[in-house]
């Protein structure tokens, strides 16, 4: 059976982009692959969260993963810091990562621009830790978005460099995976790009929000003055709204508003009202399940323990073999 690995930073509540860009893939993967899904609490230390914030965020994401259908009996759903072998392999792989390639990483360039007062070593070696998360389970596939393609390429680069250095065929070359065969990119509500928390609270639809909050966000979504001629090309902010409708609305609803746009009769207020209504129908049941799971301490504890045990079984084996390849030997 082939292996897939993926994770998410515990930055708080999951949003619609996380679901269609990641969780939906996870649900298929746990049925057909040896699957490792982790909550990347070690990665989050690059932004120095407080202990209270970190634990609360990890709990939130764990509850949301479980509520959305991940099954501890079918996959390994674990917290990154529960697997100490990750940090050991991270140390070894850092020895073969070069300053120039790390400085050229798109994520590093972005972070030194946005958090100038906290350019720490973890930011620089972030691609190495991300690679280790994948390589430690010898993954065949990784579900990534278009903006993460460079990290996956660097993972292959680090794995291949290890293989060449020690003249082994140990780490496989992980490939990008997507449920649809295409890498999904869910647009945000501000028209500035993909849906993300970094785009501001108004850019994303979070699953753990109340109805009125979601409705208000959608009704405030950016639009234009409307088409001025028949069959006009849609600007990006309007394409974004149609893309969102494609995720939660029926086909006939989308066709109706598309015809209205082409005929220059579209009323954006009606369109956003319909989108909000269908969005709530989609989000509501998942939100209720999240709140139910989040209140069940025993279930959360059991799920985390099962996931850690599965992940460590794989990680211990890989690190043991890596130590032997490198040449570490005990004298006792």
C-alpha positions in Angstrom: 0.0 0.0 0.0 1.3 3.5 -0.9 1.8 6.2 1.7 0.6 9.8 1.9 1.6 12.4 4.4 0.1 15.9 5.1 -0.3 18.4 7.9 -1.7 21.7 8.9 -0.3 24.4 11.2 -2.4 24.8 14.3 -3.2 28.5 13.6 -6.8 28.3 14.9 -10.1 27.3 13.2 -10.2 25.6 9.8 -11.9 27.4 6.9 -13.5 26.4 3.7 -10.2 26.5 1.8 -8.7 24.0 4.2 -11.6 21.7 3.7 -11.7 21.7 -0.1 -7.9 22.0 -0.4 -7.0 19.4 2.1 -9.6 17.6 4.3 -11.6 16.4 1.4 -8.5 14.7 0.0 -7.8 13.2 3.4 -11.2 11.5 3.5 -10.4 9.7 0.3 -6.8 8.9 1.3 -7.6 7.2 4.6 -9.7 4.7 2.6 -7.0 3.9 0.0 -3.6 4.7 1.4 -1.4 4.3 4.4 -2.1 7.8 5.7 -0.3 10.1 8.1 -2.0 13.4 8.9 -0.3 15.6 11.5 -0.9 18.9 13.4 2.3 20.8 12.9 2.8 22.4 16.4 6.6 22.4 16.0 6.3 24.4 12.8 4.2 27.0 14.6 7.0 27.9 17.0 8.5 30.0 14.2 5.9 32.6 15.2 6.4 32.1 18.9 2.8 31.3 20.1 2.2 31.3 23.9 1.7 27.8 25.5 -2.0 28.5 26.1 -2.6 29.6 22.6 -0.7 26.6 21.1 -2.5 24.0 23.1 -5.9 25.5 22.4 -5.2 25.8 18.7 -4.0 22.1 18.6 -7.1 21.0 20.3 -9.3 23.0 17.9 -7.7 21.5 14.8 -7.7 18.0 16.2 -11.4 18.3 16.9 -12.1 19.7 13.5 -10.2 16.9 11.7 -12.1 14.3 13.6 -15.5 16.0 13.1 -14.9 16.2 9.4 -14.5 12.4 9.2 -10.9 11.4 9.8 -11.0 8.1 11.6 -8.1 7.2 14.0 -8.7 3.5 13.1 -8.2 4.1 9.4 -5.3 6.7 9.4 -2.6 8.1 11.7 -3.9 11.4 12.9 -1.2 12.7 15.3 0.4 15.8 16.9 3.8 16.5 15.5 5.5 17.1 18.8 4.3 13.6 20.0 6.9 12.1 17.6 10.4 13.1 18.8 12.0 11.1 16.0 11.0 14.0 13.7 13.4 16.3 15.5 16.2 13.8 15.3 15.9 13.4 11.6 15.5 17.1 11.2 19.0 17.5 12.8 20.5 15.0 10.4 18.9 16.5 7.3 19.9 20.1 8.3 23.5 19.0 7.9 22.9 18.5 4.2 20.9 21.7 3.5 22.7 24.7 2.2 22.3 28.3 3.1 21.8 29.6 -0.4 19.0 27.2 -1.3 17.2 27.9 2.0 17.5 31.7 1.6 15.9 31.3 -1.9 12.8 29.6 -0.5 9.7 31.6 -1.3 8.3 31.1 2.3 11.5 32.4 3.8 11.5 35.5 1.6 7.8 36.1 2.6 8.4 35.7 6.3 11.4 38.0 6.5 9.2 40.6 4.8 6.2 40.2 7.1 7.9 39.4 10.4 11.1 41.5 10.3 11.6 41.4 14.1 11.5 37.6 14.3 13.7 36.2 11.5 14.7 33.1 13.4 16.7 30.0 12.4 13.5 28.0 12.3 12.2 30.2 9.5 15.3 29.6 7.5 15.2 25.8 7.9 11.4 25.5 7.7 11.7 23.6 4.3 13.9 21.0 6.0 11.4 20.3 8.8 8.7 20.2 6.2 10.7 17.7 4.2 11.3 15.6 7.3 7.6 15.4 8.0 7.3 13.7 4.6 10.5 11.7 4.4 10.2 10.2 7.9 7.2 8.1 6.7 8.8 7.6 3.2 5.7 9.1 1.6 4.8 8.4 -2.0 2.2 11.3 -2.2 1.7 14.7 -0.5 -1.5 16.7 -1.0 -0.3 20.3 -1.6 -1.6 23.5 -3.0 0.0 25.3 -5.9 1.8 27.7 -3.5 3.5 24.7 -1.8 5.0 23.2 -4.9 8.4 24.6 -4.1 8.5 22.9 -0.7 7.7 19.5 -2.3 10.4 20.0 -4.8 12.9 20.8 -2.0 11.7 17.6 -0.2 12.7 15.6 -3.2 15.9 17.5 -3.4 16.9 16.7 0.2 15.9 13.1 -0.1 17.8 12.6 -3.3 20.9 14.3 -1.8 20.8 11.9 1.1 20.6 9.0 -1.3 23.5 10.2 -3.4 25.7 11.1 -0.4 25.4 7.7 1.2 25.0 5.8 -2.1 21.6 4.3 -1.2 18.1 4.1 -2.6 16.4 4.9 0.7 14.1 7.9 0.4 11.5 7.8 -2.4 10.5 10.9 -4.5 7.1 12.1 -3.2 4.7 13.4 -5.8 1.8 15.9 -5.5 -1.6 14.4 -4.9 -5.1 15.9 -5.5 -8.5 14.4 -5.2 -9.5 15.8 -8.6 -6.2 15.4 -10.4 -5.8 19.2 -10.1 -4.4 21.2 -7.2 -7.4 23.0 -5.6 -7.2 26.7 -4.8 -10.3 28.1 -3.0 -10.7 31.9 -3.5 -11.1 34.3 -0.7 -13.9 36.8 -0.2 -11.7 39.8 -0.6 -10.7 39.0 -4.2 -7.0 39.1 -3.3 -6.2 35.4 -3.9 -6.8 32.1 -2.2 -8.8 31.9 1.0 -6.5 32.1 4.0 -6.4 33.4 7.5 -3.5 35.6 6.6 -5.9 37.5 4.3 -7.8 38.7 7.4 -10.9 37.4 9.2 -13.1 38.8 6.4 -11.4 36.7 3.7 -12.3 33.3 4.9 -15.4 31.3 5.9 -14.5 29.4 9.1 -16.5 26.3 10.1 -16.8 27.3 13.8 -18.5 30.6 13.1 -22.1 31.5 13.7 -24.6 31.9 10.8 -24.8 35.7 11.1 -21.0 36.1 10.9 -20.8 34.0 7.8 -23.7 35.8 6.1 -22.2 39.2 6.8 -18.8 38.2 5.4 -20.4 36.9 2.1 -22.7 39.9 1.7 -19.6 42.1 2.1 -17.6 40.2 -0.6 -16.1 42.4 -3.2 -18.0 42.9 -6.5 -18.0 45.5 -9.3 -20.6 47.7 -11.0 -21.9 44.8 -13.1 -21.3 43.8 -16.7 -21.7 46.6 -19.3 -22.1 44.3 -22.3 -23.4 40.9 -23.1 -21.2 37.9 -22.4 -18.5 40.1 -20.9 -15.4 38.5 -19.4 -15.8 38.2 -15.6 -13.3 40.1 -13.4 -11.4 38.2 -10.7 -13.7 39.1 -7.8 -16.8 37.9 -9.7 -15.0 34.7 -10.8 -14.2 34.1 -7.2 -17.9 34.3 -6.2 -18.8 31.8 -9.0 -16.0 29.5 -7.9 -17.3 29.6 -4.4 -20.8 28.8 -5.7 -19.3 25.9 -7.5 -18.4 24.4 -4.2 -21.7 24.6 -2.3 -24.5 25.4 -4.8 -26.5 23.3 -7.1 -25.7 23.4 -10.8 -29.0 25.0 -11.8 -28.4 27.8 -9.4 -25.0 28.5 -10.8 -26.3 28.4 -14.4 -29.1 30.8 -13.5 -26.7 33.5 -12.2 -24.2 32.8 -15.0 -27.0 33.5 -17.5 -28.0 36.6 -15.6 -24.4 37.8 -15.8 -24.1 37.1 -19.5 -27.5 39.0 -20.1 -26.4 42.0 -17.9 -29.3 41.4 -15.6 -27.4 40.0 -12.6 -28.1 41.4 -9.1 -25.1 40.7 -7.0 -27.1 41.1 -3.8 -29.3 38.2 -4.8 -26.3 36.2 -5.9 -24.5 36.7 -2.5 -27.7 36.0 -0.6 -28.1 32.7 -2.4 -24.4 31.9 -1.8 -24.7 32.6 1.9 -27.8 30.4 2.2 -26.1 27.5 0.5 -22.9 28.0 2.4 -24.8 27.8 5.7 -26.4 24.5 4.6 -23.0 23.1 3.9 -21.2 24.5 7.0 -24.0 23.9 9.6 -23.8 20.1 10.1 -20.0 20.2 10.2 -20.0 23.0 12.7 -22.4 21.1 15.0 -20.2 18.0 14.8 -17.0 20.1 15.6 -18.6 21.5 18.8 -19.7 18.0 19.8 -16.2 16.5 19.3 -14.5 19.4 21.0 -16.4 18.9 24.2 -15.5 15.2 24.4 -12.1 15.1 26.2 -11.9 11.3 26.3 -12.4 11.0 22.5 -9.8 13.6 21.8 -7.3 12.0 24.1 -7.8 8.5 22.7 -7.5 9.7 19.1 -4.3 11.6 19.8 -2.8 8.6 21.6 -3.7 6.2 18.8 -2.3 8.5 16.2 1.0 9.0 18.0 1.5 5.3 18.4 1.0 4.7 14.7 3.2 7.6 13.7 6.0 6.6 16.0 6.1 3.1 14.8 6.8 4.4 11.3 9.2 7.1 12.4 11.3 4.9 14.8 11.9 2.5 11.9 13.0 5.2 9.5 15.3 6.9 12.0 16.9 3.6 13.0 17.7 2.9 9.4 19.0 6.4 8.8 21.4 6.1 11.7 22.7 2.9 10.3 23.2 4.4 6.9 25.0 7.4 8.3 27.3 5.2 10.3 26.3 5.7 13.9 27.3 2.7 15.9 27.0 2.0 19.7 30.0 0.8 21.6 27.8 -0.9 24.3 
